[in-house]
Amino acid sequence: MTSPAHPSTQHILAFDSGIGGLGIVRAIRTLCPAVSVSYLADTAVFPYGEQEDAFLIKRIVSLLSEAIQRLRPQAVVVACNTASTLTLDALRAACPDMPFIGCVPPIRWAARTTRTHVIGLLATRATSTRPYLSTLQALYAPDCTLIAHAAPGLAAHAEQVFRGHSVPDEAIRAEINGLFTRDCSDRLDTVGLGCTHYTFLLEQLRAVSPPGITWLDPAEAVARHTATVLSTLPPAPHRREPARAWFTAQPPECAALIKALPPYGFETIALWDTAQKAAPADALQKGCP
């Protein structure tokens, strides 16, 4: 249950294109239960992984600049791999006084974990093809072969699972099959999650993949980094409103979505108006079936 934050409570904003960042929110709440967490999901243009880079940079910088002005967080967790790999530099330039914590593909972790030196990354199209990924490999896994596989439908499957639906194993297997059909796939032993949505499919991913694969979910690592940043910050001054889960457009099956939110610290969702004004907290509930 979310209650109004005490004036001395630290306050952060977590951001994603949909529900994927809630896995990181859960990890942050576990590590830092006293921290007030607001959540902003850009459902109006979900999924990010299939959008053009120039469009996303402009939109994310504008949206988060607006959210920072309105919500006054002390730090922002960009709980989205696509947004992090694309816009962190632009965000830091636009808001130089705001700490931004990103979520990037766990290439360094995979390189430290692998025994065969063949590692995989399961990600969106945007993350798997961006130069940022090549830079990570060159810096942290130069002696590893990287199989980067784009799974365009997997984030949508995660949204369904979050809402309580089951997704057939065959559908998950079809999305990840490209990891296991390369020339060196027989030596693949470690796969990192390159999209925060995939945390909600982790058990199913393990179940449908070949035996012996170690799957790496960076949610806890992002939460630990967030805790480290928060340890350097003072309490939030004059926090007046409860933390909420904001959405830029009414998400599909929002009644099922609302039902799934309490374990993540939210009881309802609210509509974010990009004209720098938020709709009433029950605005989306009224539109739910």
C-alpha positions in Angstrom: 0.0 0.0 0.0 1.3 3.4 -0.9 0.8 6.2 1.6 1.9 9.9 1.5 5.6 10.1 2.0 6.9 11.7 5.1 8.6 15.1 4.4 12.0 13.6 5.2 11.6 10.6 2.9 13.8 10.4 -0.1 11.9 10.4 -3.4 12.9 8.9 -6.8 11.3 8.6 -10.2 11.5 5.3 -12.1 10.8 5.5 -15.9 10.1 2.9 -18.6 8.0 2.5 -21.7 5.6 0.1 -19.9 5.6 -2.2 -16.9 9.2 -3.5 -17.3 10.7 -1.0 -14.9 8.5 -2.3 -12.1 10.9 -5.2 -11.6 13.5 -2.6 -10.7 11.0 -0.8 -8.5 10.4 -4.0 -6.6 14.1 -4.5 -6.1 14.6 -0.9 -5.0 11.7 -1.2 -2.5 13.3 -4.3 -1.1 16.7 -2.6 -0.6 15.3 0.8 0.4 11.8 0.4 1.9 11.6 3.9 3.2 12.2 5.5 -0.2 9.2 7.0 -2.0 9.1 5.8 -5.6 7.0 7.5 -8.4 6.7 5.5 -11.6 6.2 6.9 -15.2 5.4 4.6 -18.1 5.3 6.0 -21.6 2.6 3.7 -22.8 1.6 6.2 -25.5 4.5 5.0 -27.7 5.1 1.5 -26.3 7.2 -0.5 -27.4 10.3 1.7 -27.4 12.4 -1.0 -29.1 10.5 -0.5 -32.4 10.7 3.3 -32.5 13.2 5.5 -34.3 16.2 6.8 -32.4 15.7 10.5 -33.1 12.1 10.4 -32.1 12.8 8.6 -28.9 15.6 11.0 -27.9 13.4 14.0 -28.3 10.4 12.5 -26.6 12.2 11.0 -23.6 14.2 14.1 -22.9 11.1 16.2 -23.1 8.9 13.9 -21.0 11.5 13.4 -18.3 12.4 17.0 -18.1 8.7 17.7 -17.6 8.3 15.0 -15.0 11.3 16.2 -13.0 9.8 19.7 -12.9 6.5 18.4 -11.7 7.4 15.6 -9.4 10.7 16.9 -8.0 12.5 13.6 -7.5 16.0 13.6 -6.1 17.1 11.0 -8.7 15.7 9.4 -11.8 16.1 5.7 -12.6 15.8 5.1 -16.3 14.6 1.6 -15.9 14.6 0.8 -19.6 17.6 -0.5 -21.6 16.5 1.2 -24.9 16.0 4.6 -23.2 19.3 4.2 -21.2 21.5 3.2 -24.1 20.0 6.0 -26.3 19.3 9.0 -24.0 21.4 9.0 -20.8 23.9 11.5 -22.2 21.1 13.8 -23.6 19.3 13.6 -20.3 22.3 14.5 -18.2 23.0 17.5 -20.6 19.4 18.7 -20.3 19.2 18.2 -16.5 22.8 18.5 -15.2 21.8 18.7 -11.6 19.7 15.5 -11.6 21.4 12.1 -10.9 20.3 9.6 -13.6 20.7 5.9 -13.0 20.6 3.8 -16.1 19.9 0.2 -17.0 22.4 -1.1 -19.6 22.9 -4.6 -21.0 24.8 -6.8 -18.5 27.7 -7.5 -20.8 30.4 -7.1 -18.1 28.5 -9.4 -15.7 28.1 -12.0 -18.5 31.8 -11.9 -19.3 32.6 -12.5 -15.6 30.1 -15.4 -15.5 30.8 -17.3 -18.6 33.0 -20.4 -18.7 33.0 -20.9 -22.5 33.5 -17.2 -23.5 30.3 -17.3 -25.6 27.7 -15.0 -24.1 24.2 -13.9 -25.3 22.0 -10.9 -25.0 18.3 -11.0 -25.3 17.0 -7.5 -26.1 14.9 -5.3 -28.3 15.8 -4.5 -31.9 17.0 -1.0 -30.9 19.3 -2.2 -28.0 20.7 -5.2 -29.9 21.8 -3.1 -32.9 23.0 0.1 -31.2 26.7 1.0 -31.2 26.5 1.3 -27.4 26.4 -2.5 -27.3 29.6 -2.8 -29.4 31.3 -0.4 -27.0 30.3 -2.4 -24.0 31.6 -5.6 -25.6 34.9 -3.9 -26.5 35.4 -2.6 -23.0 34.2 -5.5 -20.9 34.1 -8.6 -23.0 36.7 -8.4 -25.7 37.6 -12.1 -25.4 34.0 -13.2 -25.7 31.8 -14.0 -28.6 28.5 -12.1 -28.2 25.3 -13.4 -29.7 22.9 -10.4 -29.6 19.3 -11.4 -30.4 16.4 -9.1 -30.9 13.1 -10.4 -29.7 10.5 -8.0 -31.0 7.4 -9.6 -29.4 8.8 -10.5 -26.0 8.1 -7.3 -24.2 4.4 -7.6 -25.2 4.3 -11.1 -23.9 5.8 -9.8 -20.6 3.0 -7.2 -20.4 0.5 -10.1 -20.8 2.1 -12.2 -18.1 2.2 -9.2 -15.7 -1.6 -8.9 -16.1 -2.1 -12.6 -15.1 -2.3 -14.2 -18.5 -0.3 -17.2 -19.6 1.8 -17.2 -22.8 2.4 -20.5 -24.5 5.9 -21.9 -24.2 6.0 -22.2 -28.0 5.5 -18.4 -28.3 8.4 -17.7 -25.9 10.6 -20.3 -27.6 10.0 -18.7 -31.0 11.1 -15.3 -29.7 14.4 -16.6 -28.3 15.2 -19.3 -30.9 17.7 -17.0 -32.6 20.1 -17.3 -29.6 20.5 -21.0 -30.2 20.8 -21.3 -34.0 24.2 -19.6 -34.5 27.4 -21.4 -35.4 28.7 -21.0 -31.8 25.4 -21.5 -30.0 26.4 -24.9 -28.8 28.9 -23.2 -26.5 26.6 -20.5 -25.3 26.3 -20.7 -21.5 25.3 -17.2 -20.2 22.5 -14.9 -21.4 21.8 -11.4 -20.1 18.4 -9.7 -20.2 18.7 -6.6 -22.2 15.1 -5.4 -21.6 13.6 -4.8 -18.2 10.3 -6.3 -19.3 11.9 -9.7 -19.6 12.2 -10.0 -15.8 8.6 -11.1 -15.7 9.3 -14.0 -18.1 12.5 -15.2 -16.5 11.2 -18.5 -15.1 9.6 -19.3 -18.5 12.8 -18.3 -20.3 14.8 -20.7 -18.2 12.2 -23.5 -18.7 12.2 -23.3 -22.5 15.9 -22.8 -23.1 18.6 -25.5 -23.3 20.0 -26.8 -20.1 23.1 -25.2 -18.6 22.2 -21.6 -19.5 22.8 -19.0 -16.8 20.3 -16.1 -17.1 21.3 -12.7 -15.8 18.7 -10.2 -14.7 20.3 -6.8 -13.8 17.3 -5.5 -11.8 19.0 -6.1 -8.4 22.3 -4.5 -9.6 20.4 -1.4 -10.7 18.7 -1.3 -7.3 22.0 -1.5 -5.5 23.4 1.3 -7.6 20.3 3.4 -6.8 20.8 2.7 -3.1 24.4 3.9 -3.4 23.4 7.1 -5.2 20.6 7.7 -2.6 23.2 7.3 0.2 24.8 10.5 -1.0 21.6 12.6 -1.2 19.7 14.4 1.6 16.0 13.8 2.4 13.5 15.2 0.0 12.2 18.7 1.1 8.5 19.2 1.6 7.2 16.1 -0.2 3.4 16.8 -0.4 1.8 14.1 -2.5 1.9 10.3 -2.5 4.0 8.5 -5.1 1.9 7.3 -7.9 2.2 5.1 -11.1 1.7 7.4 -14.0 0.9 6.3 -17.6 1.0 8.6 -20.7 -1.9 6.7 -22.3 -4.5 4.3 -21.0 -2.8 0.9 -21.2 -4.5 -2.3 -22.4 -6.5 -4.2 -19.8 -5.9 -1.5 -17.2 -8.2 -3.2 -14.7 -5.9 -6.3 -14.7 -2.9 -4.0 -14.6 -4.2 -2.2 -11.5 -4.9 -5.6 -9.8 -1.2 -6.6 -10.3 0.3 -3.3 -8.9 0.0 -3.6 -5.1 3.1 -5.8 -4.7 5.1 -3.0 -6.4 3.8 -0.3 -4.0 0.9 1.2 -6.1 -2.8 0.8 -5.7 -4.0 2.6 -8.8 -2.7 4.4 -11.9 -3.1 7.9 -13.1 -3.0 9.5 -16.6 0.0 11.8 -17.3 -0.9 14.8 -19.4 2.1 15.8 -21.5 0.9 19.5 -21.3 2.7 19.5 -17.9 -0.5 18.7 -16.0 -1.7 15.4 -14.6 -5.2 14.1 -14.8 -7.0 13.1 -11.6 -5.7 10.0 -10.0 -8.8 8.0 -10.9 -8.9 9.1 -14.5 -7.7 5.8 -15.9 -9.8 3.7 -13.5 -12.9 5.3 -14.9 -12.0 4.1 -18.3 -11.3 0.5 -17.2 -13.7 -2.2 -18.0 
